[in-house]
Amino acid sequence: MKRKTSKMRKTSPVFFLLFSFFLLFSNLLFVHFSSNTSHAKSFSSNISIKTPNKSSIDHVRKIAVLGKDNRISLPAKYQALAAGIGIIGQPGKKGWRCTAFCVAPNIIATNAHCIVRNPTMGKRLNLAKTIFILPALTKSPLNHKYKPRISYPEYVHQKMPGLSVYSGNYAEARHLNSQKQDWAFTKLIHSVCRGRTLDFGKEKLKQIKKAAQKNEVFMIGYHGDKDMSERLYSNKCRIRSRNNKTFFMKKQRRQMTREALLLPHTCDAFKGSSGSPIFLKKDNNYKVIGINLGSLKYEHFRIRRNRYTGKIISRKKLKTGKETNIAIQPKIFLEGLKRFQEETLLTNIEQFRNFQKGLKALNFYRGKIDGRFGKQTKRAIYAFEKKMKLAPIGLPTKELLDTLNIEIHKQKIFKQ
């Protein structure tokens, strides 16, 4: 017994030192983990505008900040210009947020992946839960229901799924063919954008490049690493050449040169700045010459697949290019936007059934007359618009229904 007690006396101080060190280390780990998770929750689950916490964003990697971070708080001289720039998104645990801006009294612009389909979620977004927050409306009389710095939310018009959105045929973010369709416009219930609308410009690439060299091209938007708390001004923007081998693969260079719809730029961005307008100053006027999409970094892979199932067996990275930011030019949607703004969308299901019957009578539609706005109906509308030489928007409008009835009447007269 004496030997055992002597051994216990010798080992007890070492045991207590190790045990205390273990407790200290576990506490440090717990504090570090809890600070990271709390920041992630505040970014994804809350759509409110908050004051930024510097200690919580130090660890965030700057995804689309190219070189030196040139983002600053919005200067006072651009406050009136940026009055129509706000946040679109959804609250909740799986919430998301993007930048959006006013283009008409009741129409806002953003990216398609922000309001139509999110590739990371792998499904279409629920427009009924989507809200648009405009900080310029903080003095609204309806604001007493919400927190002081939040404007009152505008729910996207959702009497029938998809009828309030004019967008490109966006599918995924990996290919340039899909990225050039990453734009969307949606109508709101109320005209909250009155007096705050921004105009699109039609400047060519050479003019934009010259203006960028004079520091007359800049971007204004919200950024996730700053907790979407304020509009940031990204200056010192430059326009990259579409033939640059460092940033684009051969196939990408060919596509960008041929279509001339995507605008590679160096305006600093981050998650949340998707949908931010890129401005060009011309004769003391400011025009939107691009909608920011995000960053692009090409990666070349050698992929082996199972010849029976088609599943990927191995994927070897061969070549990686440098990161650049990219925007969509307004040329692709300007004509359609004019129609979307002027024409009246159908909201009556009976009218929509008549619309489907008209398309079927003219052999454009072969589906059921169910009053639902699906893929078949949208394709039929595109085909009819193409025949009538109209700017395609793929939406059933009262004006298009009148045109359908006129065409059906002409056919009946011709048959007689």
FENSUL-V236103 format. One record per residue. N is the residue number from 0. PSI is psi in whole degrees, 0 to 359 (999 if undefined). OMEGA is omega in whole degrees, -180 to 180 (* if undefined). BURIAL is 1 if it has 24 or more other ideal C-beta (glycine too) atoms within 12 Angstrom, else 0. Layout:
BEGIN
N_PSI_OMEGA_BURIAL, N_PSI_OMEGA_BURIAL
END
This chain:
BEGIN
0_324_179_0, 1_318_179_0, 2_319_-179_0, 3_319_180_0, 4_323_179_0, 5_322_179_0, 6_319_179_0, 7_320_179_0, 8_324_-178_0, 9_320_-173_0, 10_340_-175_0, 11_319_179_0, 12_321_180_0, 13_318_-180_0, 14_316_-180_0, 15_326_177_0, 16_314_179_0, 17_319_-179_0, 18_320_179_0, 19_322_178_0, 20_320_178_0, 21_318_179_0, 22_317_179_0, 23_315_-179_0, 24_319_180_0, 25_324_178_0, 26_319_178_0, 27_317_178_0, 28_317_-179_0, 29_318_180_0, 30_316_-179_0, 31_316_-178_0, 32_318_-178_0, 33_326_179_0, 34_321_179_0, 35_316_-177_0, 36_324_180_0, 37_324_178_0, 38_319_180_1, 39_320_179_0, 40_317_-178_0, 41_332_-179_1, 42_321_-172_1, 43_329_-171_1, 44_343_-175_0, 45_128_-178_1, 46_3_-178_1, 47_159_179_1, 48_125_-176_1, 49_162_171_1, 50_138_-176_0, 51_143_177_1, 52_108_-174_0, 53_322_-177_0, 54_333_-176_0, 55_349_-176_1, 56_6_-179_1, 57_328_-175_0, 58_354_-176_0, 59_132_179_1, 60_131_180_0, 61_101_-172_1, 62_306_-174_0, 63_27_173_1, 64_113_-173_1, 65_116_-179_1, 66_228_-180_0, 67_139_180_0, 68_108_-177_1, 69_10_-178_0, 70_134_178_1, 71_167_175_0, 72_150_-176_0, 73_121_178_1, 74_154_-176_0, 75_328_-177_0, 76_346_180_0, 77_6_-178_1, 78_316_-180_0, 79_321_179_0, 80_322_-175_1, 81_12_-177_1, 82_334_-178_1, 83_11_179_1, 84_125_-178_1, 85_200_-177_1, 86_134_173_1, 87_141_-178_1, 88_192_180_1, 89_139_175_1, 90_175_179_1, 91_176_-177_0, 92_326_179_0, 93_28_-178_0, 94_163_180_1, 95_160_-179_1, 96_141_176_1, 97_168_174_1, 98_143_175_1, 99_157_-179_1, 100_156_-175_1, 101_135_176_1, 102_349_176_1, 103_166_-178_1, 104_327_-180_0, 105_24_-179_1, 106_134_176_1, 107_155_-180_1, 108_144_175_1, 109_196_176_1, 110_155_178_1, 111_327_180_1, 112_352_178_1, 113_340_-173_1, 114_343_-178_1, 115_300_-178_1, 116_128_178_1, 117_114_-177_1, 118_327_-179_1, 119_329_178_0, 120_337_177_0, 121_24_180_0, 122_167_177_0, 123_147_-177_0, 124_149_-180_1, 125_108_-177_1, 126_336_-178_1, 127_335_-180_0, 128_0_-176_0, 129_133_180_1, 130_154_178_1, 131_121_-178_1, 132_122_-180_1, 133_107_-177_1, 134_340_179_1, 135_345_-178_1, 136_25_-177_1, 137_340_179_0, 138_12_-180_0, 139_141_179_0, 140_339_179_0, 141_359_-173_0, 142_350_-176_0, 143_343_-179_0, 144_344_-173_0, 145_179_180_0, 146_155_-171_0, 147_322_-174_0, 148_7_180_0, 149_132_173_1, 150_164_-176_1, 151_133_-173_1, 152_142_176_1, 153_114_179_1, 154_134_-180_1, 155_138_-177_1, 156_121_-172_1, 157_52_175_1, 158_332_175_0, 159_133_-174_1, 160_125_173_0, 161_351_-175_1, 162_347_-177_1, 163_5_-175_1, 164_128_171_1, 165_116_-174_1, 166_169_173_1, 167_167_-179_1, 168_72_-173_1, 169_134_-179_1, 170_310_-178_0, 171_167_-172_0, 172_0_-173_1, 173_327_-173_0, 174_146_-180_0, 175_327_178_1, 176_326_178_0, 177_324_-177_1, 178_328_179_1, 179_347_177_1, 180_11_-175_1, 181_65_178_1, 182_151_-178_1, 183_146_175_1, 184_140_180_1, 185_148_179_1, 186_144_178_1, 187_161_-180_1, 188_317_-178_1, 189_154_-179_0, 190_69_-177_0, 191_347_-177_1, 192_4_-178_1, 193_124_-178_0, 194_3_-178_0, 195_19_-174_1, 196_151_177_1, 197_147_-178_1, 198_146_176_1, 199_145_177_1, 200_161_-179_1, 201_26_-177_0, 202_146_178_1, 203_170_-175_0, 204_321_-179_1, 205_318_179_0, 206_321_179_0, 207_318_180_1, 208_316_180_1, 209_318_179_0, 210_324_179_1, 211_324_178_1, 212_336_177_0, 213_11_-178_0, 214_37_179_0, 215_12_176_1, 216_129_-179_1, 217_166_-179_1, 218_143_177_1, 219_128_-180_1, 220_181_179_1, 221_148_-176_1, 222_138_-175_1, 223_326_-179_1, 224_348_174_1, 225_20_177_1, 226_25_179_1, 227_35_-172_1, 228_337_-178_1, 229_160_176_1, 230_130_-179_1, 231_147_-179_1, 232_115_179_1, 233_108_-179_1, 234_191_-177_1, 235_41_179_1, 236_137_175_1, 237_155_180_1, 238_123_-180_1, 239_152_176_1, 240_141_179_0, 241_346_180_1, 242_13_-177_0, 243_117_-177_0, 244_340_-179_0, 245_327_-173_0, 246_341_-175_1, 247_143_175_1, 248_169_-176_1, 249_315_-180_0, 250_321_180_0, 251_318_179_1, 252_320_180_1, 253_316_-180_0, 254_315_-177_0, 255_324_180_1, 256_321_-176_0, 257_317_-174_0, 258_329_176_0, 259_44_-180_0, 260_335_-180_1, 261_144_-175_1, 262_101_177_1, 263_129_-176_1, 264_171_-178_1, 265_17_176_1, 266_129_-178_1, 267_135_-176_1, 268_179_176_1, 269_172_176_1, 270_131_-176_1, 271_336_180_1, 272_2_174_1, 273_131_-178_1, 274_1_-180_1, 275_138_178_1, 276_141_174_1, 277_123_-173_1, 278_154_171_1, 279_131_180_1, 280_127_180_1, 281_114_179_0, 282_50_180_0, 283_15_174_0, 284_152_-179_0, 285_125_179_1, 286_145_175_1, 287_116_-178_1, 288_5_178_1, 289_153_173_1, 290_120_-177_1, 291_132_180_1, 292_320_-176_1, 293_201_-178_1, 294_156_-180_1, 295_129_178_1, 296_110_-175_1, 297_143_176_1, 298_131_-177_0, 299_128_-176_0, 300_151_167_0, 301_114_-173_0, 302_131_173_0, 303_132_-179_0, 304_155_173_0, 305_125_-173_0, 306_346_179_0, 307_313_-176_0, 308_337_-178_0, 309_1_-180_0, 310_149_-179_0, 311_126_178_0, 312_312_-180_0, 313_155_-178_0, 314_110_-176_0, 315_126_179_0, 316_127_-178_0, 317_315_-174_0, 318_140_179_0, 319_130_180_0, 320_174_178_1, 321_155_-178_0, 322_141_174_1, 323_160_177_1, 324_158_-173_1, 325_148_179_1, 326_164_177_1, 327_135_178_1, 328_150_-174_1, 329_345_-175_1, 330_326_-173_1, 331_334_-173_1, 332_0_-173_1, 333_315_-179_1, 334_316_179_0, 335_324_180_1, 336_324_179_1, 337_317_177_0, 338_317_-180_1, 339_325_-179_1, 340_321_-173_1, 341_325_-174_0, 342_158_-177_1, 343_125_-179_0, 344_146_177_1, 345_134_177_1, 346_350_179_0, 347_125_-177_0, 348_324_179_0, 349_319_175_0, 350_322_-179_1, 351_325_175_1, 352_319_177_1, 353_325_178_1, 354_315_178_1, 355_321_177_1, 356_320_178_1, 357_317_178_1, 358_323_180_1, 359_322_179_0, 360_330_179_1, 361_11_177_1, 362_32_175_0, 363_338_-174_1, 364_136_-179_1, 365_7_-178_0, 366_194_-179_0, 367_150_175_0, 368_82_-173_0, 369_357_-180_0, 370_18_179_1, 371_145_-179_0, 372_93_-178_1, 373_189_-177_0, 374_318_-179_0, 375_318_180_0, 376_318_-179_1, 377_319_177_1, 378_319_180_0, 379_321_179_1, 380_316_178_1, 381_316_-179_1, 382_319_179_0, 383_319_179_1, 384_321_179_1, 385_318_179_0, 386_322_-179_0, 387_2_178_0, 388_45_177_0, 389_153_174_1, 390_119_-173_1, 391_128_172_1, 392_345_176_1, 393_26_-178_1, 394_143_177_1, 395_118_180_1, 396_162_180_1, 397_323_179_0, 398_321_179_0, 399_326_176_1, 400_320_176_1, 401_319_178_0, 402_320_177_1, 403_313_-179_1, 404_322_178_0, 405_317_-180_0, 406_320_178_0, 407_319_178_1, 408_320_179_0, 409_319_-180_0, 410_320_179_0, 411_318_178_0, 412_318_-179_0, 413_322_-180_0, 414_323_179_0, 415_999_*_0
END
